[in-house]
Amino acid sequence: MAAQSQSLSQQQQLSLRLSPQQMRFGRLLEMSAPEFEEALGIAVDENPALEIVSDPAAEAVPKDDEGHDFTESSDDLQRADYGSDDDVPYYRTNISNRSADDVTYQPDVADNSAAIPTLERQVDELDLPEDLRELALFAAASLDNNGYLTRTPQTLADDMAMSLGIDPDTAQMAKAIEIIRSLEPAGIGARDLRDCLLLQLARLTPSQAVSDATDIINKEFYLFANRKFKKVRTDLHLEESRFEEAIKVIKSLNPKPAVELENTEDDRMRHISPDFIIDTDTDGAVNVSMAGRLPELAVEESFRRHKSSDSATETFIKARRNEAEEFIGMARRRQDTLMAVMNAIVKLQPEYFMTYDRASLRPMVLRQVAEASGINLSVVSRATAGKYALTPRGMVELKSLFSESVSDDSDVSVYKIEHALRRLVDGEDKTAPLSDDAITAELAAEGLKIARRTVAKYRERLGIQPARLRKIE
């Protein structure tokens, strides 16, 4: 019989644990302006020790000559100039701050902003362990505008470690990605177009047409994408009728599943309210302010002064008072943090905030904002997530202001390269479109020296086809 023994060993492990207060502050910081206003209202309703002493928004309502609240809108004022609605000219009722052919003033918002809440609800319905739920939500937030997840489990894990201070296991991150890929609509979380189509085909009711469509995408995707249909049929030994049925199935698939998620959201979810207001004065100075001023909060007087001999009552009063003081402190800290982060971004992007031209954006990552503001990297990540600024040129998502440089030794942003590439392709001779080599040479002539493979990468990212497929006979 083998001898049994016991041993005792010690092991050191470095890990990050957030206090409940830090977690609550993190959640408040991540909230958009409307979400924070709602959270503030709930806090005031639920805690009798917390009160609003004065509300700047209410005090800002102007008065008319008789002392009543002046609430007429700009449309009301315009209509007051005419005897009836029938007298109002068409241009008055359809006024806009931009011309029909002016794209500069279009709101600059993320195309998939409405998709994230839908995915979050699906994740919550799965009843996952909290750590896996956090990984899945991070993966969902990393989808691109088409609903694709092009990052590897390792790069996502690295991003999460840098931005949130959480170092997940790569295998767990891979499991979280598979959870996203299992959500609705089919195709969400795909690595690329081919993977997206295969994910959708896998969920269809089995049939000969579905099987043939799967073979086409799985085995002959690149020939199919280049419309080499005869070669595809020959390689797969498909009769014309079977091939046409398979094509019908493929055409029924959605290459951009995130768009389907956007269309399922109601108008309330699609409405975006700014967190910041940015304007430029006559001297060219850029001014930053919060879109909604924080009302003056205070601990209700009776909770500040009340003393009770009853221990249960005293415990209740003290707990509510502490909760109120904590919320007031976090609300003020949230306001200060957001302003510090936004001011740092403005300082790092001076040219952009003078012209609002995306091509003028400099390479900027979260670490630079953290260094410029003196705020922790994970806090900066939370402060910029889902936040928008209202500028003289429309709404801008803070996330859209971040980009890496095209190379380690370059100060040229991805946006500048994409803008120049799009301009060259739009202005090319369509009977002799520019090859990737020709585009590379044109960019170099403009002082934008990048490799041909980089040109190909950004061309594909913009959805621009290769020269041979852009050619018009």
N, C-alpha and C positions, 0 to 999 in steps of 0.2 A: 504494500500500500504506500503510495507516494506521500512524502512528508509535506505537511501544510505549514505555511509561514505567512506572517504579516509584515508589511513594511510601511513606513510613513515618509512621504516626500513633500517638499515645498516647491511651489512654482510661482514665479512673478508674471503677472499679466497686466498690461496697460490697457485700460478701457475708459470710455467716456460715459458718464452718467449725468443726465440733466435733472436738476431739481424740479419739483412741481411748479415753482414760480417761474423758472426759466421756460418750461414747456408752455405755460399759459401766456407768457410774454411772446414767445415764438408764434403761437397761434394768432394773437392779436396783430403782430407785425405782418403776418402773411395776408391778413384780411384786406380786401379792397375798401374804398371809402364807404360804399353803401353797406357792406358787410359789417364794418366797424360801427357805423351808426346804428345798425340793428342790434349788434352786441351791446352797445352802450344802453340802448333803450331797454333791453332785457335785464341788464344789470341793475338799472334804476328801478324797474318794476319788481324785481325779485328781492332786492335788498333795501329795506326801509331806512337803513343808515346812510344810504347814498342818495344825494340829491343834486339837481342841477340848479345852481345859484343864478346863473344868467346864461342865455343862449344867444351868441352873436348873430346866428342866422335869423332869429326872430326879431332881434333888435335892429337888424339891417333893413327891415321892411319900411320903405318911405311912407310919409303921410301926405294926404292931399290938403287942400286949403282949409278944409273943415276939421282936420285932425284925424280923419279915418285912414285905415291902411290903404295905401295905393298899390293895387294889385293888377293893374292893366298890363297886358303883354304888349310887345312891340307890334304884333298884328292888330291888337285892339286900337292902338294909337294910330296906325296907318289907316284903319277903316274909319276912324273918327273924322278924317279929313274929307270924307265923302258922305253924300246924303243917304245912300243905301248900298247894300252889297253889290247890287247890279251896276253901280257907278264905279266900283273899284276896278282899275285897269288890270289886265291879266298879269303883267309883270309884277304888280304889287302883291298878288296872291301867290306868286311862284318865285318869290325873291330868293336868291342864292348868293353865297359869297364866292362863287367861282363860275367861270364860263363853261360852256359845254365841252370845249376841247382842252380844258385846263386840267391836267392830271396832278399838278403840284399840290392842289388843295385836298386831294382825296385823303380820308382818314387812314392813317398808317397803323393798322391793327393786325393782330395775328389771325390768320384764316381759320385756325382750329380752336379758337378761344372757347367756343360753345361746346366743343367735344369733350373737354376734360371733366366737367361736372357729371355728364352721362356715364363716363367710364368709372368715375369715383363711386357713383351709386351702385354700379354693377359689382365693383370690387367689395364694397361694404356688404352687399347681399351674400357674398361667399362665406362670410363668417371665418375669416382667416386669422391666424395668430398675428398679434400686433406687429411683430418685427417683419413678417412676410407682407402684411398689408402695407406698411410704409414703403417697402421695396417696390411693390406693385404700383403704388401711387406715384412714386418717383419715376418709374419706367413709363407710366401713362403720360406724365408731364413732359417726357422727353421725345414724344412722337413729333414727327414733322407735320407740315400742313396737309399732307396727303393721308396721314395716319400711319406712316411707315416708322419703324424703329430701326434705324441704321447703325446704332451704336452696339458694340459687343458687350457681353456681360461684364468683362473686365473694365472697359472704359466707363461704363455706367457706375460700376462700383467705385472707380477712382473719382468720378465726378461727385458722387455722393459723399465720399470721404473729404473732398476738398470744400464742397459747398455747405454741407450740414454737419461735418465732424463725425459722421457715422461711417465705420469701415466694415461694410457687409462682406460676407463670404461670397465668392464668385459663383459657386454652385447655387446658393440661395438666390442670387440675382438672376441666374439663368432660369430658375424655377418661377420667379416673379414675371419674367418676360413671357414664359409659356402661359401664365395666367392671363396676361393681357391679350395674347394671341387667341385665347379661347373665348374672349368676350364678343359681344355683338357690336357692330355688324361683322360678318365674316370678312377676313382680310385685314382687320385692324392689327397693328403690331408687326406687319410683314417687313422683311428685310429689304425687299425691292419689288418691282412690278411682277416679276415671275413668281416670287414667293406669295405675293398677294393673291394672284389668280389661283394658284394651287390651293391656298387655304380656303378659298371660296368653293372651288370644285370639290374639295374633300367633304363639304357639308351638304352637297346636293344629293338628291335621291339617286341611287345608282341606276345607270342606264347605259346603253351602248354609246349614245352620243356623249354622255359625261365621261365615259372611259376613254373615248377617242380624243376628246378635248384635253383630258389630263395628259395623255401621251404626247399630244402636240406641244403643250406648254412645258411638260417635264423633259421631253427628249429633243424637241426641235424648236425651242423658243426663239433662238436668234435667227434662224431661217424664216420662221413665221413672222417675226417682227420686221424683217426686211422684205416681207411680201414674196418670198420664194415659195409660193404655194405648190407649184408643180413638184419641186424637190421634196417638200414636206410629204406630199401624197405618195411619192415614189418610195421614200425612205420608210414610211409607216405602212405601205401597202394598203392604202385607203381608196375605196371607190369614190367617185365624185359625189354621189348622194350622201354617203357617210361623212365625207369631209365637210359638205355644206351644213349638215346637221350639227357637227361638232363646232363649226364656226358660229352658228346661231347661239350655241351655249356660251361660247367665249364672249360673244358680243353682249350677252345678258349680264356679264360680270361687271363689277364696279372697280375701276383702277384707282379710285380715290375714296376709300371707305370713310375717311374723316368727314367728307362733304355730307354723307348720309346722316352722320351724327349731328352735324350743324342743322340740318333741315328738320330734325326731330325736336329741337329746342324751341321753346316759345319765345315771344318777343321780349319778355322780361329777362330771360337768360341772355339774350343777344345784346341787350342794351348795356352800353359801357359808360360808366361815369368816371371822370378824371379824378386822380388823387392829387395832382399838382396843376397849377396854372403858371405858365411861363410866358412872359412878354418882354419886349425890348423897349427901353425908353429912348428919348430923342438923342441921348448921348451915346447910344449903342450898348449900354449896360444891360445884361440879362438879369431879370428879376424872377425869383422863384417864390411861390407862396402855396400853401395848402389849399386845395379846392374847398374843403369844408373846415371851418375853424372849430377847434375843440371847445365845447361849452365849458364854462367854469363849474367844476365839480367840487363838492365839499361833503364832509361828514355832517349829517343832520344834527342840529343843535342838541336835541334831547339825548341822542346817543353819545354826544361828547360830554355832557354834563351829568347824565343820569348815574346814580349809584343805587344799588339795591342790596339789601341784607340777605335776600334769597339767592342762594348759590346758583340755582338753575337759571334764574333770570339774569343774574350777573354774567354767567357764562354765555348766554345767548347774546346779550348786549355787546360783550367784548368780542365775540366771534364776528358779529355783523360789522362792528366798527373796524376791526382789522381787515375784513374783506373789502370794505369800502376804501380804506386807506391804500390797500394794495392795488385796487383797480385804478384809483386816481393816479398813483405813482406810475403804473404801467401805461396808462393813457398818455400821460405827459412824456414819458420816455419814448413811447411809440412816435409821437409827434416830432420830438427832437431828433430821433434816429432817422426817420424818413427825410426830414429836411437836410440833415447832414449828408446823407447818401445822394440825394438829388443835387445838392450844391456841388458835391464832388464830381458827379457826372458832367455837370455843366462846365466845370473847370477843365475836365479832361477832353471835352469836345467843343472847344470855343468856336471853331469854324462852322460846325454843324448848327449850333444855336444862333448863328448870325444869318445863315442861308437856308437852313432846313433842307438841304440837299443831301440825300443819303450817300451820294458819291463822295461827300466831304467828310464822312465819318472816319475817324482814326481807329486803328485796331485797339480794342479795349476789352479786358476780361475782368472778372469779379475781383481778382487779387489787386488790380490797380486801383479800383474804387475803394477797396478795404484799406489800402495804404494811404490813399489821398484823404480819406475821411477819418482814419484812425479807429475804424470799427472792425470788429471780428468778421472774418470772411463768411462764416455761416450766417451771421446776422445780415450782412449785405445781400446774401442770396435770398433770404426771406423777405427783406425789405423791397427788393426789385421784382419779386415774383407776382405776376398778375397785376402790376401797377401801370397806370397810364398817366400821361401828361397832356394837358390841353395847351397847344401852342398856336401862334398866329396862323399856322398852316394846317391846322387840324389836330386830330388825336394821334398820339404816338405811344406805342407800347415800349416801356423801358427795356424789355428784353431785346427789342429790335435794334437797340443802340449798341449792343455788344457784338463783337466779332473778333476773330483772331487775325493775325497778319498772315499773308499768303506764304511766308517763309520766316525762319528764325531771324534772318538778318535783314528783314524788310519792314518798313513802316507803312506799307500799303495795305489797306483793309480789303476784306473779301468783297464788300459792297462796291468799292471803287472798281475792282476788276470786273464784277458782274455788270455794272453800269456801262463800262467801256465795251465789254463784249457784246452786250445787247445792242448798243448803238452801232457797232460795226456790222452786226448781222442784219439789223433793220435797214441799213443803208447800202448793203451789198447789191451787186448785179445778180438777180435771181437766176439768170441763164448761166452764170459762171460764179456760183457762191464760193465764199472764202473757205479754204480748208483750215484745219487746226493749225497747220504750220504757217499759213498766211496770216491768220489772226494773231499768232504768237509774234510774228514779225511786225505787224501793225501796232500791237501793244508796246513792243520794245521801242518802236519809233516815237511813241508818246512818253517814253520813260518808264513804262511798266514792264519790267523784265521778269518774266515768269517762264517756267518750262512748258513745253507743249502738252505734256500729260496733265499739267494743272489747268490749262485751257480746256482740255477735254472734260476734266472733272467738273468745272464750273459751267460748261456748256450743257452737260447732262443735267446738272442741278437746276438750271434754268428751263429745262424741258426743250432745249433747242436740238433739233436733229442734226446728224452729220451732214456734211456738204452734199454728198451724193443723194441724200433724201430731200434736201432743200431745193435741189435743182429743178427748174421749170423749163421744159423743152419749148 
